Amino acid sequence: MESRRRTFLRIATLELCERFGFYGLQSVSVLYFVRTMGLSEQGAIMLWGAFSALMFGVPVLGGWLGDRMLGARRTVAVALALLATGYTGLASGMGGAAGVSLVLAVLVCGGGIFKPNITSLLRHAFSDGDDRLDIVFTIYYMSINVGATIAALAIPFLAVHIGWQASFGVSAAVLWIGFAVSLTLPATAPPPAGGGDRRLWLLLGAGIGVAFTLLHYPALAKICIWIAAAAIVLIWIVLYRRAAPIWRAGLKLSFALQAEAILFFLFNQQIATSLTGFARDHLAGTIRLAGVDWAVQPGQFQSLNNLWIVIFAPCLAALYYHAERKGRPISVPIRFLFGFVLLTASFVLWRAAALAGAAGPISPWWMVAGYALFSLGELLIAALGLAVIARYAPPDGVGRLMGCFSVFGGLASYLGSLVATYGMAGSGTASTAGYTHLFGNLAALSAIVALASALFIPFARKMDAHWRHAIPRPSSTDKTPTEILP
């Protein structure tokens, strides 16, 4: 078990390094794009939206690359090399629209092929049903939040005190360390032989070229994103029509629940865009804690999301366990309902903060409280879209639906960036009135989703019962799957 423990620690280290780079860039992205590319704030927000959308789409191809060409371990090493190269490009001072777009394209390809393959490595390391698997994935999830929290605190601070290039140099160093660690991982299944390296370079070159084009020409990116959304709806329709009748009730329920989960990404995109802009424009620059005034950079407020998740996750896990022990597990529709109620409360609170900001800079504690509500709501919603796919999709459609969910999440993130630009003045920033209007609309949208979730619960239970009746029950020797719609 010692060897397996070392392997797990290396994998968790790689995830921490990747998340450090991504969340470090996210924490300063809009301001960095404005200052280095000459963009308006609206343009910078939409560039981040296009970047986020592409990051959701590329994992579909990244999984294929790891499964069919290189194997998970080699693909992870290539991904980390690309990420390290990208952050090195930022650290070198590549400026201008073309230079930054090229670096972002490299990061898109690196991050996109990293995501599915690092999970595959973890599955390979614990593929024999180890009884500590739940603990393993809990620690792994914590590594994601640790990397994100450190980055969101460190990079904005470093950018102000030592400069943009040096702060990205820190990210580059972390990713190069991750690349070195990836070379020490044990091999997984051997990759297919024959021309793999040559095809790899062609694919990576083509991927970077496409990503650069879409990032450098925002109008083209918008068209492609809507085309991708239409294509995914078509895939859903085809999957439903071709599915055996016994699977169709489950697919309809899966589509409805996925739609709710996908909408969350629209709200989540506000962290890097409107919420960070509001913190920059209307919050006091210090927060009083333990009798001391601490200087806070706007991007550092993003770390609150990860900190609250670390605090609340064990509490929710204990609640779920207690409910399971009592034979009354909390169903997915109920979790969605309370999750969106909490999201509504967070944006209501931030709307009140924007109203208070009309009189001058307001206390950062408004953001602390708002992120507490938001993060608890996120824990109730996040990843459940993938859970319902795994539960209700026919076996031959799981992979395609997982890929569709990822791309739809990217579309929702792009729409979130678009929403974040509403209310901005010609100068590219939003007044307190603009933020009041934006946060109020987001609260209203979240409340509508919460109401729809509540009204949908009886229908969801009927659809689930119909699906259970149609699908053959497991034999008495099989383990009964966890009920998510009791």
C-alpha positions as CSV (number, residue, x, y, z in Angstrom):
1,M,0.0,0.0,0.0
2,E,3.0,2.3,0.5
3,S,3.7,2.4,-3.2
4,R,0.1,3.1,-4.0
5,R,0.1,5.9,-1.4
6,R,3.1,7.5,-3.0
7,T,1.4,7.3,-6.4
8,F,-1.7,8.9,-5.1
9,L,0.3,11.8,-3.5
10,R,2.1,12.4,-6.9
11,I,-1.3,12.5,-8.7
12,A,-2.7,14.9,-6.1
13,T,0.4,17.1,-6.5
14,L,-0.2,17.2,-10.2
15,E,-3.8,18.3,-9.7
16,L,-2.7,20.9,-7.2
17,C,-0.1,22.3,-9.7
18,E,-2.6,22.5,-12.5
19,R,-5.3,24.2,-10.4
20,F,-2.7,26.7,-9.1
21,G,-2.0,27.8,-12.6
22,F,-5.6,28.1,-13.7
23,Y,-7.0,29.8,-10.6
24,G,-4.0,32.1,-10.5
25,L,-4.7,33.3,-14.0
26,Q,-8.4,33.5,-13.3
27,S,-7.9,35.7,-10.3
28,V,-6.2,38.4,-12.4
29,S,-7.4,37.6,-15.9
30,V,-9.7,40.5,-16.7
31,L,-7.4,43.2,-15.4
32,Y,-4.4,41.5,-17.1
33,F,-6.2,41.4,-20.4
34,V,-7.2,45.0,-20.2
35,R,-3.6,46.2,-19.3
36,T,-1.7,44.0,-21.8
37,M,-4.0,43.7,-24.8
38,G,-5.6,47.1,-24.8
39,L,-9.1,45.6,-24.5
40,S,-12.1,47.2,-22.9
41,E,-13.3,45.5,-19.8
42,Q,-16.3,44.1,-21.7
43,G,-13.8,42.7,-24.3
44,A,-11.6,41.2,-21.5
45,I,-14.6,39.5,-19.9
46,M,-15.7,38.0,-23.2
47,L,-12.2,36.8,-23.9
48,W,-12.2,35.0,-20.5
49,G,-15.6,33.6,-21.4
50,A,-14.3,32.2,-24.7
51,F,-11.2,30.7,-22.9
52,S,-13.5,29.1,-20.3
53,A,-15.8,27.6,-23.0
54,L,-12.8,26.1,-24.9
55,M,-11.4,24.7,-21.7
56,F,-14.7,22.8,-21.3
57,G,-14.7,21.5,-24.8
58,V,-11.2,20.2,-25.3
59,P,-11.4,17.4,-22.6
60,V,-13.7,15.6,-25.0
61,L,-10.7,15.2,-27.3
62,G,-8.3,14.8,-24.4
63,G,-9.9,11.7,-23.2
64,W,-9.6,10.2,-26.7
65,L,-5.9,11.1,-26.9
66,G,-5.2,9.4,-23.6
67,D,-7.3,6.3,-24.4
68,R,-6.3,5.7,-28.0
69,M,-2.9,7.2,-28.6
70,L,-0.6,7.9,-25.7
71,G,-2.0,6.4,-22.6
72,A,-3.0,8.5,-19.5
73,R,0.5,8.9,-18.0
74,R,2.2,10.2,-21.2
75,T,-0.8,12.4,-22.0
76,V,-0.7,14.0,-18.5
77,A,3.1,14.7,-19.0
78,V,2.5,16.3,-22.4
79,A,-0.4,18.4,-20.9
80,L,1.8,19.7,-18.0
81,A,4.6,20.5,-20.5
82,L,2.1,22.6,-22.5
83,L,0.8,24.3,-19.4
84,A,4.3,25.1,-18.1
85,T,5.2,26.5,-21.6
86,G,2.1,28.7,-21.6
87,Y,2.8,30.2,-18.2
88,T,6.4,30.7,-19.2
89,G,5.1,32.6,-22.2
90,L,3.1,34.9,-19.9
91,A,6.1,35.3,-17.7
92,S,8.3,36.3,-20.6
93,G,6.1,39.3,-21.3
94,M,4.4,38.2,-24.5
95,G,2.1,41.2,-25.0
96,G,-0.4,42.3,-27.5
97,A,-3.6,40.6,-28.6
98,A,-1.8,38.0,-30.8
99,G,0.8,37.1,-28.2
100,V,-1.7,36.6,-25.3
101,S,-4.1,34.8,-27.6
102,L,-1.4,32.3,-28.6
103,V,-0.4,31.7,-24.9
104,L,-4.1,31.2,-24.0
105,A,-4.4,28.7,-26.9
106,V,-1.5,26.7,-25.5
107,L,-3.1,26.7,-22.1
108,V,-6.5,25.6,-23.5
109,C,-4.9,22.6,-25.1
110,G,-2.8,21.7,-22.1
111,G,-5.6,22.1,-19.6
112,G,-8.1,20.4,-21.8
113,I,-6.1,17.2,-22.3
114,F,-5.0,17.2,-18.6
115,K,-8.5,17.0,-17.0
116,P,-9.8,13.6,-18.3
117,N,-6.4,11.9,-18.0
118,I,-5.5,12.8,-14.5
119,T,-8.8,11.3,-13.4
120,S,-8.0,8.2,-15.4
121,L,-4.6,7.9,-13.7
122,L,-6.3,8.0,-10.3
123,R,-8.8,5.3,-11.4
124,H,-5.9,3.1,-12.6
125,A,-4.1,3.5,-9.3
126,F,-7.2,2.4,-7.3
127,S,-8.9,0.1,-9.7
128,D,-9.2,-3.0,-7.5
129,G,-11.9,-1.7,-5.1
130,D,-9.7,-0.5,-2.3
131,D,-11.9,0.1,0.8
132,R,-10.3,3.5,1.3
133,L,-11.4,4.8,-2.1
134,D,-13.9,7.3,-0.6
135,I,-11.1,8.8,1.5
136,V,-8.8,8.9,-1.5
137,F,-11.3,10.9,-3.6
138,T,-12.0,13.2,-0.6
139,I,-8.3,14.1,-0.2
140,Y,-8.0,14.4,-4.0
141,Y,-10.8,16.9,-4.1
142,M,-9.2,18.8,-1.2
143,S,-6.0,19.1,-3.3
144,I,-8.0,20.9,-6.0
145,N,-9.2,23.4,-3.5
146,V,-5.9,23.8,-1.8
147,G,-4.2,24.7,-5.1
148,A,-7.0,27.0,-6.0
149,T,-7.0,28.8,-2.7
150,I,-3.2,29.3,-2.6
151,A,-3.2,30.6,-6.1
152,A,-6.1,33.0,-5.7
153,L,-4.4,34.5,-2.6
154,A,-0.8,34.5,-3.9
155,I,-1.0,35.6,-7.6
156,P,-3.0,38.9,-7.1
157,F,-0.7,39.8,-4.3
158,L,2.4,39.0,-6.3
159,A,1.1,40.8,-9.4
160,V,0.8,44.1,-7.4
161,H,4.0,43.8,-5.5
162,I,6.5,42.2,-7.9
163,G,4.7,42.6,-11.3
164,W,2.7,40.6,-13.8
165,Q,5.7,38.7,-15.3
166,A,7.2,37.6,-12.0
167,S,3.8,36.4,-10.7
168,F,3.3,34.3,-13.8
169,G,6.8,33.1,-13.4
170,V,5.8,31.6,-10.1
171,S,2.9,29.8,-11.9
172,A,5.4,28.6,-14.6
173,A,7.8,27.2,-11.9
174,V,4.9,25.3,-10.2
175,L,3.9,23.8,-13.5
176,W,7.4,22.7,-14.4
177,I,7.7,21.1,-11.0
178,G,4.4,19.3,-11.8
179,F,5.9,18.1,-15.2
180,A,8.9,16.7,-13.4
181,V,6.7,14.8,-10.9
182,S,4.6,13.4,-13.8
183,L,7.7,11.7,-15.2
184,T,8.0,9.6,-12.0
185,L,4.5,8.1,-12.2
186,P,4.2,4.4,-12.9
187,A,3.2,3.5,-16.4
188,T,-0.4,2.6,-17.2
189,A,-1.6,0.5,-20.2
190,P,1.0,0.7,-23.1
191,P,-0.1,3.1,-25.8
192,P,-0.8,1.8,-29.3
193,A,2.2,1.4,-31.5
194,G,2.8,3.1,-34.8
195,G,3.2,6.8,-35.7
196,G,1.8,8.1,-32.4
197,D,4.4,10.8,-31.8
198,R,4.0,12.2,-35.3
199,R,0.2,12.3,-35.1
200,L,0.5,13.8,-31.7
201,W,2.4,16.9,-32.9
202,L,0.0,17.3,-35.8
203,L,-3.0,17.2,-33.5
204,L,-1.5,19.5,-30.9
205,G,-0.5,22.0,-33.6
206,A,-4.0,21.9,-35.1
207,G,-5.6,22.3,-31.7
208,I,-3.5,25.3,-30.8
209,G,-4.1,26.8,-34.2
210,V,-7.9,26.4,-33.9
211,A,-7.9,27.7,-30.3
212,F,-5.8,30.7,-31.3
213,T,-8.2,31.6,-34.1
214,L,-11.3,31.4,-31.9
215,L,-9.6,33.4,-29.1
216,H,-8.2,36.1,-31.4
217,Y,-11.5,36.6,-33.3
218,P,-14.3,36.8,-30.7
219,A,-17.1,37.0,-33.3
220,L,-16.0,33.7,-34.8
221,A,-15.8,32.1,-31.3
222,K,-19.4,33.2,-30.6
223,I,-20.6,31.6,-33.8
224,C,-18.8,28.4,-33.2
225,I,-20.1,28.1,-29.6
226,W,-23.7,28.4,-30.8
227,I,-23.0,25.8,-33.5
228,A,-21.6,23.5,-30.9
229,A,-24.7,24.0,-28.7
230,A,-27.0,23.2,-31.6
231,A,-24.9,20.1,-32.4
232,I,-25.2,18.8,-28.9
233,V,-29.0,19.3,-28.8
234,L,-29.1,17.2,-32.0
235,I,-26.9,14.5,-30.4
236,W,-29.4,14.4,-27.4
237,I,-32.3,13.9,-29.8
238,V,-30.5,11.2,-31.8
239,L,-29.5,9.4,-28.6
240,Y,-33.0,9.5,-27.3
241,R,-34.5,8.2,-30.6
242,R,-32.0,5.4,-30.9
243,A,-32.2,4.4,-27.2
244,A,-34.2,1.2,-26.3
245,P,-37.6,2.1,-24.9
246,I,-36.7,1.0,-21.4
247,W,-34.0,3.7,-21.3
248,R,-36.1,6.6,-22.5
249,A,-37.7,7.6,-19.3
250,G,-34.3,7.7,-17.6
251,L,-32.9,9.8,-20.5
252,K,-35.7,12.4,-20.2
253,L,-35.1,12.7,-16.5
254,S,-31.3,12.9,-17.2
255,F,-31.8,15.7,-19.7
256,A,-33.9,17.8,-17.3
257,L,-31.5,17.4,-14.4
258,Q,-28.5,18.1,-16.6
259,A,-30.1,21.3,-17.7
260,E,-30.4,22.5,-14.1
261,A,-26.7,21.6,-13.4
262,I,-25.5,23.3,-16.6
263,L,-27.2,26.5,-15.6
264,F,-25.0,26.7,-12.5
265,F,-21.9,27.4,-14.7
266,L,-23.6,30.7,-15.7
267,F,-23.6,31.8,-12.1
268,N,-20.2,30.4,-11.4
269,Q,-18.6,32.5,-14.2
270,Q,-19.5,35.6,-12.1
271,I,-16.6,34.8,-9.7
272,A,-14.0,35.7,-12.3
273,T,-16.0,38.6,-13.9
274,S,-18.7,40.7,-12.2
275,L,-17.9,39.8,-8.6
276,T,-14.2,40.5,-9.0
277,G,-15.1,43.8,-10.8
278,F,-17.5,44.7,-8.0
279,A,-14.8,44.0,-5.4
280,R,-12.3,46.1,-7.3
281,D,-14.7,49.1,-7.8
282,H,-16.8,49.3,-4.7
283,L,-15.2,47.5,-1.8
284,A,-12.8,48.9,0.8
285,G,-9.2,47.7,0.2
286,T,-8.8,46.4,3.7
287,I,-10.6,43.9,5.9
288,R,-10.4,44.0,9.7
289,L,-9.7,40.6,11.2
290,A,-8.4,39.8,14.7
291,G,-8.0,43.5,15.4
292,V,-5.7,44.0,12.4
293,D,-6.5,45.7,9.1
294,W,-5.4,43.4,6.2
295,A,-4.9,44.7,2.7
296,V,-6.9,42.7,0.2
297,Q,-6.5,42.6,-3.6
298,P,-9.8,42.2,-5.7
299,G,-8.8,38.9,-7.1
300,Q,-8.1,37.5,-3.7
301,F,-11.8,37.4,-2.9
302,Q,-12.1,34.5,-5.3
303,S,-10.3,32.3,-2.7
304,L,-13.3,32.6,-0.5
305,N,-15.2,30.2,-2.8
306,N,-12.6,27.5,-2.2
307,L,-12.2,28.2,1.5
308,W,-15.9,27.9,2.2
309,I,-16.0,24.7,0.1
310,V,-13.3,23.2,2.3
311,I,-15.2,24.2,5.4
312,F,-18.7,23.0,4.2
313,A,-17.8,19.8,2.3
314,P,-17.2,17.7,5.4
315,C,-20.4,19.0,7.0
316,L,-22.4,18.1,3.9
317,A,-20.7,14.6,3.7
318,A,-21.8,14.0,7.4
319,L,-25.3,15.1,6.6
320,Y,-25.6,12.8,3.6
321,Y,-24.2,9.9,5.6
322,H,-26.6,10.5,8.5
323,A,-29.6,10.7,6.0
324,E,-28.4,7.5,4.4
325,R,-28.2,5.7,7.7
326,K,-31.8,6.8,8.5
327,G,-32.9,5.4,5.2
328,R,-33.9,8.8,3.9
329,P,-31.2,9.9,1.4
330,I,-31.5,13.4,0.0
331,S,-32.5,13.2,-3.6
332,V,-30.8,15.1,-6.5
333,P,-33.9,17.3,-7.2
334,I,-34.0,18.3,-3.5
335,R,-30.3,19.2,-3.6
336,F,-30.8,21.2,-6.7
337,L,-33.7,23.1,-5.1
338,F,-31.8,24.0,-2.0
339,G,-28.7,24.8,-4.0
340,F,-30.5,27.3,-6.2
341,V,-32.2,28.8,-3.1
342,L,-28.8,29.4,-1.6
343,L,-27.5,30.9,-4.9
344,T,-30.6,33.2,-4.9
345,A,-29.8,34.3,-1.4
346,S,-26.1,35.0,-2.3
347,F,-27.1,37.3,-5.2
348,V,-29.8,39.0,-3.1
349,L,-27.1,39.8,-0.5
350,W,-24.7,41.1,-3.2
351,R,-27.5,43.3,-4.6
352,A,-27.9,44.8,-1.1
353,A,-24.1,45.3,-1.0
354,A,-24.3,47.2,-4.4
355,L,-27.1,49.4,-3.0
356,A,-25.0,50.1,0.1
357,G,-22.0,50.9,-2.2
358,A,-23.8,53.9,-3.6
359,A,-22.7,55.8,-0.4
360,G,-19.1,54.9,-0.8
361,P,-16.7,51.8,-0.3
362,I,-18.3,49.0,1.6
363,S,-17.0,46.4,4.0
364,P,-15.4,43.3,2.4
365,W,-17.5,41.2,4.9
366,W,-20.3,41.5,2.4
367,M,-18.3,39.3,0.0
368,V,-17.3,36.9,2.8
369,A,-21.0,36.3,3.6
370,G,-22.1,36.2,0.0
371,Y,-19.5,33.6,-0.9
372,A,-20.5,31.5,2.1
373,L,-24.1,31.2,0.7
374,F,-22.8,30.7,-2.9
375,S,-20.3,28.0,-2.0
376,L,-22.8,26.0,0.0
377,G,-25.1,26.2,-3.0
378,E,-22.3,25.1,-5.3
379,L,-21.7,22.0,-3.2
380,L,-25.3,21.0,-3.5
381,I,-25.3,21.4,-7.3
382,A,-21.8,20.7,-8.5
383,A,-21.0,17.4,-10.3
384,L,-24.6,16.2,-10.0
385,G,-25.1,16.6,-13.7
386,L,-22.4,13.9,-14.2
387,A,-24.0,11.7,-11.5
388,V,-27.4,11.6,-13.3
389,I,-25.7,10.8,-16.6
390,A,-23.9,7.8,-15.0
391,R,-27.2,6.8,-13.3
392,Y,-29.7,7.1,-16.1
393,A,-27.9,6.9,-19.5
394,P,-27.7,3.7,-21.5
395,P,-24.3,2.1,-21.2
396,D,-23.4,2.9,-24.8
397,G,-24.3,6.6,-24.4
398,V,-22.5,7.5,-21.2
399,G,-19.3,8.8,-22.9
400,R,-21.1,10.9,-25.4
401,L,-23.4,12.4,-22.8
402,M,-20.4,13.2,-20.5
403,G,-18.8,15.0,-23.4
404,C,-22.0,16.9,-24.3
405,F,-22.3,18.0,-20.6
406,S,-18.8,19.4,-20.7
407,V,-19.4,21.4,-23.8
408,F,-22.7,22.7,-22.6
409,G,-21.0,23.8,-19.4
410,G,-18.6,25.8,-21.6
411,L,-21.6,27.4,-23.3
412,A,-23.1,28.4,-20.0
413,S,-19.8,29.8,-18.8
414,Y,-19.6,31.9,-22.0
415,L,-23.2,33.1,-21.4
416,G,-22.1,34.0,-17.9
417,S,-19.4,36.3,-19.2
418,L,-21.9,37.9,-21.6
419,V,-24.3,38.5,-18.7
420,A,-21.5,40.0,-16.6
421,T,-21.0,42.8,-19.2
422,Y,-24.6,44.0,-18.8
423,G,-24.9,47.4,-17.0
424,M,-21.3,48.5,-17.9
425,A,-20.9,52.1,-18.8
426,G,-18.9,53.3,-21.8
427,S,-15.8,53.5,-19.7
428,G,-16.0,49.7,-19.3
429,T,-16.8,49.5,-15.7
430,A,-20.2,49.2,-13.9
431,S,-21.6,51.7,-11.4
432,T,-23.3,50.6,-8.3
433,A,-26.6,50.9,-10.1
434,G,-25.3,48.6,-12.8
435,Y,-24.2,46.0,-10.3
436,T,-27.5,46.4,-8.5
437,H,-29.3,45.6,-11.7
438,L,-27.0,42.7,-12.6
439,F,-27.1,41.0,-9.2
440,G,-30.9,41.5,-9.0
441,N,-31.4,39.9,-12.3
442,L,-29.2,36.9,-11.4
443,A,-31.1,36.5,-8.1
444,A,-34.3,36.5,-10.1
445,L,-33.0,33.9,-12.6
446,S,-31.8,31.7,-9.7
447,A,-35.1,32.0,-8.0
448,I,-37.0,31.0,-11.2
449,V,-34.7,27.9,-11.5
450,A,-35.4,27.1,-7.8
451,L,-39.1,27.3,-8.4
452,A,-38.9,25.2,-11.5
453,S,-36.9,22.6,-9.4
454,A,-39.6,22.5,-6.8
455,L,-42.4,22.1,-9.3
456,F,-40.4,19.4,-11.1
457,I,-39.8,17.1,-8.1
458,P,-43.1,15.2,-8.3
459,F,-42.6,14.6,-12.1
460,A,-39.0,13.5,-11.4
461,R,-40.1,10.9,-8.9
462,K,-42.7,9.5,-11.4
463,M,-40.1,9.4,-14.2
464,D,-37.6,7.7,-11.9
465,A,-40.2,5.1,-10.8
466,H,-41.1,4.4,-14.4
467,W,-37.4,4.0,-15.3
468,R,-36.9,1.6,-12.3
469,H,-39.8,-0.4,-13.3
470,A,-38.5,-0.8,-16.9
471,I,-34.9,-1.6,-16.1
472,P,-34.2,-5.1,-14.9
473,R,-33.3,-5.3,-11.2
474,P,-29.8,-6.4,-10.2
475,S,-29.5,-9.9,-8.9
476,S,-29.4,-10.6,-5.2
477,T,-25.6,-11.0,-5.3
478,D,-25.1,-7.6,-6.9
479,K,-24.7,-4.4,-4.9
480,T,-27.8,-2.2,-5.1
481,P,-26.9,1.2,-6.6
482,T,-27.3,4.3,-4.5
483,E,-30.7,5.7,-4.7
484,I,-30.8,9.3,-5.8
485,L,-34.5,9.8,-6.3
486,P,-36.2,8.0,-3.4
